[in-house]
Amino acid sequence: EVHPVESGGGLVQAGGSLRLSCTASEFTTDDYAIAWYRQAPGEERRDVACISSGDSGTYVNPSVKGRFTISRDNAKKTGYLQMNSLEPEDTAVYYCAARFRVSPCAYFDGSYYYIRHFGPWGQGTQVTVYS
């Protein structure tokens, strides 16, 4: 199992940006798919984005598409979630997880896309957006 560590969260004004990092010693190649989820207080965990192993195809939840971008840097052993034009509704704890050789990282059930099961999760990083 891979145990990535999240970082980069913080307090930001609406309209601002943050870049979250997901780091693990195993992330030296494209062999691992990386997923980001978030959980707001009192709500269920929700898919945010994922990047597949191999071809590094990406999926971004339509609710944040155009504002959030997922990427990886194998030299830095890190996956990233770039978040722009942040809104108070983006306030949540953000978690990342990884899986070995998963492509595509999301699947379509005929109605919606879902990120495949990933885990285990780290401690998460808190993102708070104020207006």
Buried (B, 14 or more C-beta within 10 A) or exposed (E): EBEBEBBBBEEBEEEBEBEBBBBBEBBEEBBBBBBBBBBBEEEEEBBBBBBBBEEBBBBBBEEBEEBBBBBBEBEEBBBBBBBBEBEEEBBBBBBBBBBEEBBBBBEEEEEEBBBBEBEEBBEBBEBBBEE
